[in-house]
Amino acid sequence: MKLKSLLAAATVGAAALASLATSTAVLAQAKEQFFPVLVYRTGAYAPNGVPFANGYVDYLKYVNATGGINGLKVSWEECETGYATDRGVECYERLKGKNGGATVFQPLSTGITFALTEKAPIDKIPLITAGYGRSESTDGNVFKWNFPLTGTYWDAADILVQHVGKKEGGLDKLKGKKIALVYHDSPFGKEPIPLLEERAKQLGFTLQLLPVTHPGVEQKATWLQIRQNRPDYVFLWGWGVMNSTAIKEAQATGYPRDKMYGVWWAAAEPDVKDVGDGAKGYHGLALQHGAEPNSKIVKEILAKVHDKGQGTGPRDEVGQVLYMRGLVAAMLAVEGVKRAQERYGKGKWVSGEQARWGYENLALDQKKLDALGFAGVMKPISTSCADHRGAAVARIHTWDGKKWVFSSDWYEADQAIIKPMIKAAADKYATEKKITRRTPEDCQ
């Protein structure tokens, strides 16, 4: 009996020591703010995924090179999704508890976003979906953990309608016109459809929906329909090789590229560089920013990361469209933590739940953006309990055969149309998932 008691005591003691060691390890890890990085450096979407990932990681390196987040160093780990939803979920599950716990996830995929929307509230980890994801997740009173910062696909679609309306001499001039939506047949590609259908009903234009199967290399039938129907404008909701394929098919069928407008994921260097002059005149949305090779933050990244031999990718991509978008996404992730530190302790590690408060209370005015080196790169962003998007502006840039050139002023999506759509879709989701809508009192 005595031997059994000694063995039991030893077992308990060992368990206590193991628990203490685990706690100590977690505390040690928690001295660094951990940012999981979901990437796709392989597969059909790699040409677009790689520069985004390089910009994202370079910014995290830059943060450490300049002292961390108020002295708090950051750490990160990449996980390859290949743009596949199941692999994205696997990455999330693998990384969510690492290094003291994930700060925030940025899926870089609307499909993965849909899959994680129900997991994030359970794990208390926010999701930033900057320029993608669920448009209705703008409503923070229902989607407490989703942050479609900088704009949604409903904003994008509305701005494109506004722009072509302006070209025609007014939105009323779109009556009787034909707009074709060539879209990736996935949650991403389907997102703008409700907004475009609403606008078509209001303004009297005909909307033609043309889905393209993943990965988008086969579009002959699609462009045969376009040649037959001759729409006045083509909106391209593509990603990866689908985009350059669409431009090449337009060239082959004689459809004018200056009548084509891509969403902000179809308007970067990988989409047009292989087509060259054949893409000349093609337009796309610039999400808050476009290629910004002369901005202060680019010069800082070159000096403090690339000049030190620590660049993640090639030096000449720094400042390109998708690189800048990755840079912006990482900056938003870091600034949410910095904002949370204002409440929970400057320089202190923050949990995912505390970081969520930071993202819900972002206050990036022009003065702060200028200080961060993002002058000319971004417009201000301000979030709240009710608004998890913070901005709904974009402009057009056009490929001149060699580079992207801004070709419009800033547009703001028409919230008189979009807000009721957001509320209706968010209410439907809340009913389906039995979520109680937050009130202003809940946000105190």
C-alpha positions as CSV (number, residue, x, y, z in Angstrom):
1,M,0.0,0.0,0.0
2,K,2.8,2.3,0.9
3,L,4.5,1.6,-2.5
4,K,1.2,2.4,-4.3
5,S,0.9,5.6,-2.4
6,L,4.4,6.6,-3.3
7,L,3.8,5.8,-6.9
8,A,0.6,7.8,-6.9
9,A,2.3,10.7,-5.3
10,A,5.1,10.6,-7.9
11,T,2.6,10.4,-10.7
12,V,0.7,13.5,-9.3
13,G,4.0,15.3,-8.9
14,A,5.1,14.5,-12.4
15,A,1.8,15.7,-13.8
16,A,2.1,18.9,-11.8
17,L,5.6,19.5,-13.1
18,A,4.5,18.8,-16.6
19,S,1.6,21.2,-16.2
20,L,4.0,23.9,-14.8
21,A,6.4,23.3,-17.7
22,T,3.5,23.7,-20.2
23,S,2.3,26.9,-18.5
24,T,5.8,28.2,-18.5
25,A,6.2,27.4,-22.2
26,V,3.0,29.1,-23.1
27,L,4.0,32.2,-21.1
28,A,7.3,32.2,-22.9
29,Q,5.6,31.9,-26.2
30,A,3.1,34.6,-25.3
31,K,6.0,37.1,-25.1
32,E,5.7,37.1,-28.9
33,Q,2.5,38.0,-30.8
34,F,1.8,35.0,-33.1
35,F,0.3,35.6,-36.6
36,P,-0.5,32.5,-38.6
37,V,0.0,33.0,-42.3
38,L,-2.3,31.0,-44.6
39,V,-0.6,31.0,-48.0
40,Y,-0.8,29.4,-51.4
41,R,2.7,29.2,-52.9
42,T,1.9,26.2,-54.9
43,G,-0.9,25.2,-57.3
44,A,-3.0,27.0,-59.9
45,Y,-3.3,30.3,-57.9
46,A,0.4,30.5,-56.8
47,P,1.3,33.3,-59.3
48,N,-1.2,35.6,-57.4
49,G,-0.8,34.0,-53.9
50,V,3.0,34.3,-53.7
51,P,3.4,38.1,-54.0
52,F,0.6,38.6,-51.4
53,A,2.3,36.2,-49.0
54,N,5.7,37.9,-49.6
55,G,4.2,41.3,-48.8
56,Y,2.5,40.0,-45.7
57,V,5.6,38.3,-44.2
58,D,7.9,41.2,-45.2
59,Y,5.7,43.5,-43.1
60,L,5.9,41.3,-40.1
61,K,9.7,41.2,-40.5
62,Y,9.6,45.0,-40.8
63,V,7.7,45.3,-37.5
64,N,10.4,43.3,-35.7
65,A,13.1,45.3,-37.4
66,T,11.6,48.5,-36.0
67,G,11.1,47.4,-32.4
68,G,7.9,45.2,-32.6
69,I,4.5,46.3,-31.5
70,N,5.4,48.8,-28.8
71,G,8.3,46.6,-28.0
72,L,6.4,43.3,-28.3
73,K,8.1,41.1,-31.0
74,V,5.9,39.2,-33.4
75,S,6.2,35.6,-34.7
76,W,4.5,33.8,-37.6
77,E,4.2,30.5,-39.3
78,E,3.1,29.8,-42.9
79,C,0.7,27.0,-43.8
80,E,0.1,26.1,-47.4
81,T,-3.6,25.9,-48.4
82,G,-3.3,25.7,-52.1
83,Y,-6.5,27.8,-52.1
84,A,-8.4,24.6,-51.1
85,T,-11.1,25.0,-48.4
86,D,-10.4,21.7,-46.7
87,R,-6.6,22.4,-46.5
88,G,-7.4,25.9,-45.2
89,V,-9.5,24.4,-42.3
90,E,-6.6,22.0,-41.6
91,C,-4.2,24.9,-41.4
92,Y,-6.5,26.8,-39.0
93,E,-6.9,23.8,-36.7
94,R,-3.1,23.2,-36.7
95,L,-2.1,26.8,-36.0
96,K,-4.9,28.2,-33.8
97,G,-3.3,27.1,-30.5
98,K,0.4,27.5,-31.4
99,N,2.8,29.9,-29.7
100,G,0.4,31.0,-27.0
101,G,-2.6,31.2,-29.4
102,A,-3.3,32.7,-32.8
103,T,-3.9,36.5,-32.9
104,V,-6.0,36.5,-36.1
105,F,-6.5,34.5,-39.2
106,Q,-6.5,35.9,-42.8
107,P,-7.8,33.1,-45.0
108,L,-7.2,34.8,-48.4
109,S,-10.1,32.7,-49.7
110,T,-13.8,33.3,-49.5
111,G,-14.4,29.6,-49.4
112,I,-12.1,29.1,-46.4
113,T,-13.8,32.2,-44.8
114,F,-17.2,30.6,-45.1
115,A,-15.8,27.4,-43.5
116,L,-14.2,29.3,-40.6
117,T,-17.0,31.7,-39.9
118,E,-18.6,29.2,-37.5
119,K,-15.3,28.1,-35.9
120,A,-13.9,31.5,-35.0
121,P,-16.6,32.4,-32.4
122,I,-16.0,29.1,-30.6
123,D,-12.2,29.6,-30.5
124,K,-12.5,33.3,-30.0
125,I,-10.1,34.1,-32.9
126,P,-10.9,37.0,-35.2
127,L,-10.9,36.7,-39.0
128,I,-9.7,39.5,-41.2
129,T,-11.0,39.2,-44.8
130,A,-9.7,42.4,-46.3
131,G,-11.4,42.8,-49.7
132,Y,-13.1,39.4,-49.8
133,G,-15.2,37.0,-47.7
134,R,-18.9,37.4,-46.8
135,S,-20.2,40.8,-47.8
136,E,-22.9,40.7,-45.0
137,S,-20.2,40.2,-42.4
138,T,-19.9,44.0,-42.4
139,D,-22.6,43.7,-39.8
140,G,-20.6,43.3,-36.7
141,N,-23.7,43.0,-34.5
142,V,-24.2,39.5,-36.1
143,F,-20.7,38.6,-37.3
144,K,-18.8,39.5,-34.2
145,W,-15.6,37.8,-35.3
146,N,-15.5,38.6,-39.0
147,F,-13.8,41.8,-40.3
148,P,-14.1,42.5,-44.1
149,L,-11.8,45.5,-43.7
150,T,-11.3,47.9,-46.6
151,G,-14.4,46.7,-48.6
152,T,-16.5,43.8,-49.8
153,Y,-17.5,42.4,-53.1
154,W,-20.8,44.2,-53.0
155,D,-18.9,47.5,-52.7
156,A,-16.7,46.4,-55.6
157,A,-19.6,45.6,-57.8
158,D,-21.5,48.8,-57.0
159,I,-18.4,50.9,-57.7
160,L,-18.0,49.2,-61.1
161,V,-21.6,50.0,-61.9
162,Q,-21.1,53.6,-60.9
163,H,-18.0,53.9,-63.0
164,V,-19.5,52.5,-66.3
165,G,-22.6,54.6,-65.6
166,K,-20.4,57.7,-65.4
167,K,-18.7,56.7,-68.7
168,E,-22.2,56.5,-70.3
169,G,-23.1,59.9,-69.1
170,G,-25.1,58.9,-66.0
171,L,-26.5,55.8,-64.3
172,D,-29.8,56.3,-66.0
173,K,-28.0,55.8,-69.3
174,L,-27.3,52.1,-68.4
175,K,-31.0,51.3,-69.2
176,G,-31.0,48.8,-72.0
177,K,-27.3,48.1,-71.8
178,K,-25.8,44.6,-71.4
179,I,-23.3,43.7,-68.7
180,A,-21.7,40.2,-68.6
181,L,-20.3,38.9,-65.3
182,V,-17.5,36.3,-66.1
183,Y,-17.0,34.8,-62.6
184,H,-15.0,32.1,-60.9
185,D,-17.6,29.4,-60.0
186,S,-17.0,29.5,-56.3
187,P,-18.2,31.4,-53.2
188,F,-15.8,34.2,-54.3
189,G,-17.1,34.5,-57.8
190,K,-20.8,34.3,-56.7
191,E,-20.5,37.1,-54.1
192,P,-21.2,40.1,-56.4
193,I,-24.3,38.5,-58.0
194,P,-27.0,39.8,-55.5
195,L,-25.7,43.4,-55.8
196,L,-25.5,43.3,-59.6
197,E,-29.0,41.8,-59.8
198,E,-30.3,44.5,-57.6
199,R,-28.6,47.2,-59.6
200,A,-29.9,45.6,-62.9
201,K,-33.4,45.7,-61.5
202,Q,-33.1,49.4,-60.5
203,L,-31.3,50.7,-63.5
204,G,-32.7,48.5,-66.3
205,F,-29.6,46.9,-67.7
206,T,-29.4,43.2,-68.6
207,L,-27.1,41.0,-66.6
208,Q,-25.5,38.0,-68.2
209,L,-24.0,35.4,-65.7
210,L,-21.1,33.3,-67.1
211,P,-19.5,31.0,-64.5
212,V,-16.0,29.6,-65.2
213,T,-14.9,26.3,-63.6
214,H,-11.8,26.1,-61.5
215,P,-9.0,26.9,-62.2
216,G,-10.2,28.9,-65.3
217,V,-8.0,27.7,-68.1
218,E,-10.9,26.6,-70.3
219,Q,-13.1,29.6,-71.3
220,K,-13.7,29.0,-75.0
221,A,-17.5,28.4,-74.5
222,T,-17.7,31.5,-72.3
223,W,-16.2,33.8,-74.8
224,L,-18.2,32.3,-77.6
225,Q,-21.3,33.5,-75.7
226,I,-19.8,36.9,-75.3
227,R,-19.0,37.1,-79.0
228,Q,-22.6,36.2,-79.8
229,N,-24.2,38.5,-77.2
230,R,-21.8,41.4,-77.5
231,P,-22.3,42.9,-74.0
232,D,-21.5,46.6,-73.6
233,Y,-19.2,45.7,-70.6
234,V,-17.6,42.6,-69.1
235,F,-16.9,42.5,-65.4
236,L,-14.3,39.9,-64.6
237,W,-14.5,38.2,-61.2
238,G,-11.4,36.0,-61.6
239,W,-8.3,34.8,-59.7
240,G,-5.1,33.2,-60.8
241,V,-4.7,31.9,-64.3
242,M,-8.4,32.6,-65.0
243,N,-7.6,36.3,-65.4
244,S,-4.9,36.2,-68.1
245,T,-6.9,33.5,-69.9
246,A,-9.9,35.8,-70.0
247,I,-7.9,38.7,-71.4
248,K,-6.3,36.4,-74.0
249,E,-9.7,35.0,-75.0
250,A,-11.1,38.6,-75.3
251,Q,-8.2,39.4,-77.6
252,A,-8.8,36.3,-79.7
253,T,-12.5,37.0,-80.1
254,G,-12.1,40.7,-80.7
255,Y,-13.7,41.9,-77.5
256,P,-12.3,45.3,-76.7
257,R,-10.2,45.2,-73.5
258,D,-11.2,48.8,-72.6
259,K,-14.7,47.5,-72.1
260,M,-13.4,44.9,-69.5
261,Y,-13.2,45.7,-65.8
262,G,-11.7,43.3,-63.2
263,V,-12.4,43.1,-59.5
264,W,-9.4,44.0,-57.4
265,W,-8.3,40.3,-57.5
266,A,-8.2,40.4,-61.3
267,A,-6.2,43.6,-61.6
268,A,-2.6,42.9,-60.7
269,E,0.7,42.3,-62.5
270,P,0.4,38.5,-62.8
271,D,-3.0,39.0,-64.6
272,V,-1.6,41.1,-67.5
273,K,2.2,40.8,-67.7
274,D,2.1,37.7,-69.9
275,V,-0.4,39.3,-72.2
276,G,1.6,42.5,-72.5
277,D,0.2,44.9,-75.2
278,G,-2.7,42.5,-75.7
279,A,-4.0,43.6,-72.3
280,K,-3.5,47.3,-73.0
281,G,-6.6,49.3,-72.0
282,Y,-7.9,46.6,-69.6
283,H,-9.2,48.1,-66.4
284,G,-9.5,46.9,-62.8
285,L,-10.4,48.1,-59.4
286,A,-7.7,49.1,-57.0
287,L,-8.6,48.2,-53.5
288,Q,-7.7,51.3,-51.5
289,H,-4.4,51.1,-53.3
290,G,-2.6,49.9,-56.4
291,A,1.0,49.6,-57.3
292,E,2.8,52.1,-55.1
293,P,6.6,51.7,-55.7
294,N,7.3,55.2,-54.5
295,S,5.5,55.2,-51.2
296,K,7.3,55.7,-47.9
297,I,6.5,52.2,-46.6
298,V,8.0,50.6,-49.7
299,K,11.2,52.6,-49.2
300,E,11.2,51.5,-45.5
301,I,10.7,47.8,-46.4
302,L,13.5,48.0,-48.9
303,A,15.9,49.7,-46.4
304,K,15.1,47.7,-43.3
305,V,14.2,44.2,-44.7
306,H,15.5,43.7,-48.3
307,D,18.8,45.7,-47.9
308,K,19.5,43.5,-44.9
309,G,19.2,40.4,-47.0
310,Q,15.9,39.4,-45.3
311,G,13.4,39.9,-48.1
312,T,10.9,37.1,-48.5
313,G,10.7,37.3,-52.3
314,P,12.4,39.2,-55.1
315,R,13.2,42.9,-54.6
316,D,11.5,44.0,-57.8
317,E,8.0,42.9,-56.7
318,V,8.1,45.2,-53.7
319,G,5.5,47.9,-54.5
320,Q,3.5,45.8,-57.0
321,V,-0.3,45.5,-56.5
322,L,-0.6,42.1,-54.7
323,Y,2.6,42.7,-52.7
324,M,1.1,45.9,-51.4
325,R,-2.2,44.2,-50.6
326,G,-0.3,41.7,-48.5
327,L,1.5,44.5,-46.8
328,V,-1.7,46.3,-46.1
329,A,-3.3,43.1,-44.7
330,A,-0.4,42.6,-42.3
331,M,-0.5,46.2,-41.2
332,L,-4.2,45.9,-40.4
333,A,-3.5,42.8,-38.3
334,V,-0.7,44.6,-36.4
335,E,-2.6,47.8,-35.9
336,G,-5.5,45.9,-34.4
337,V,-3.1,44.6,-31.8
338,K,-1.7,48.0,-31.2
339,R,-5.2,49.4,-30.7
340,A,-6.0,46.6,-28.2
341,Q,-2.8,47.5,-26.3
342,E,-4.3,50.9,-25.7
343,R,-6.9,49.2,-23.6
344,Y,-5.2,46.1,-22.2
345,G,-1.6,47.4,-21.7
346,K,1.0,49.0,-24.0
347,G,3.6,46.5,-25.1
348,K,1.6,43.5,-23.7
349,W,0.7,40.3,-25.5
350,V,-3.0,40.3,-26.4
351,S,-5.3,37.3,-26.8
352,G,-7.4,36.7,-29.9
353,E,-10.4,38.0,-27.9
354,Q,-8.6,41.2,-27.0
355,A,-7.3,41.6,-30.5
356,R,-10.9,41.4,-31.7
357,W,-11.7,44.5,-29.6
358,G,-8.8,46.2,-31.4
359,Y,-10.1,45.4,-34.8
360,E,-13.6,46.5,-33.8
361,N,-12.2,49.9,-32.7
362,L,-9.7,50.7,-35.4
363,A,-9.2,54.4,-35.8
364,L,-6.7,54.7,-38.7
365,D,-7.1,58.4,-39.6
366,Q,-4.9,60.0,-42.3
367,K,-2.4,61.2,-39.7
368,K,-1.8,57.7,-38.4
369,L,-1.6,56.3,-41.9
370,D,1.0,58.9,-42.9
371,A,3.0,58.1,-39.8
372,L,3.0,54.4,-40.7
373,G,4.3,55.3,-44.2
374,F,1.0,54.6,-46.0
375,A,0.3,58.0,-47.4
376,G,-1.0,57.6,-50.9
377,V,-1.5,53.9,-50.3
378,M,-4.7,53.9,-48.2
379,K,-7.7,55.9,-47.2
380,P,-8.6,56.1,-43.5
381,I,-10.4,53.1,-41.9
382,S,-12.7,53.4,-38.8
383,T,-14.6,50.4,-37.4
384,S,-17.2,50.0,-34.8
385,C,-19.5,47.3,-33.3
386,A,-22.0,47.8,-36.1
387,D,-19.4,48.3,-38.9
388,H,-16.7,45.7,-39.3
389,R,-15.6,47.0,-42.7
390,G,-14.4,50.5,-41.9
391,A,-14.3,51.8,-45.5
392,A,-16.0,51.2,-48.8
393,V,-13.9,53.1,-51.4
394,A,-11.9,52.1,-54.4
395,R,-10.6,53.6,-57.7
396,I,-9.9,52.3,-61.2
397,H,-6.5,51.7,-62.6
398,T,-5.7,50.8,-66.2
399,W,-2.9,48.7,-67.8
400,D,-1.0,50.8,-70.3
401,G,1.0,47.8,-71.7
402,K,3.8,48.1,-69.2
403,K,2.3,49.3,-65.8
404,W,-0.9,50.1,-64.0
405,V,-1.9,53.8,-64.1
406,F,-4.7,55.2,-62.0
407,S,-7.5,56.3,-64.3
408,S,-10.3,57.5,-62.0
409,D,-11.0,59.4,-58.8
410,W,-12.1,57.6,-55.7
411,Y,-15.6,56.1,-55.6
412,E,-17.6,55.2,-52.6
413,A,-20.1,52.3,-52.8
414,D,-23.7,53.4,-52.4
415,Q,-24.7,52.5,-48.9
416,A,-28.3,53.4,-49.5
417,I,-28.4,50.2,-51.6
418,I,-25.9,48.1,-49.7
419,K,-26.9,48.6,-46.1
420,P,-30.4,47.1,-46.5
421,M,-28.9,44.1,-48.3
422,I,-26.3,43.6,-45.5
423,K,-29.0,43.8,-42.8
424,A,-31.3,41.4,-44.6
425,A,-28.5,38.8,-45.3
426,A,-27.1,39.2,-41.7
427,D,-30.6,38.8,-40.2
428,K,-31.2,35.6,-42.3
429,Y,-27.8,34.2,-41.1
430,A,-28.6,35.1,-37.4
431,T,-32.0,33.3,-37.7
432,E,-30.4,30.2,-39.3
433,K,-27.6,30.0,-36.7
434,K,-29.7,31.2,-33.7
435,I,-27.5,34.2,-33.1
436,T,-28.8,37.1,-31.0
437,R,-28.1,40.4,-32.6
438,R,-25.9,42.6,-30.4
439,T,-27.2,45.9,-29.2
440,P,-25.2,49.1,-28.5
441,E,-25.3,48.2,-24.8
442,D,-23.5,44.9,-25.6
443,C,-20.5,46.9,-27.0
444,Q,-19.7,48.9,-23.9
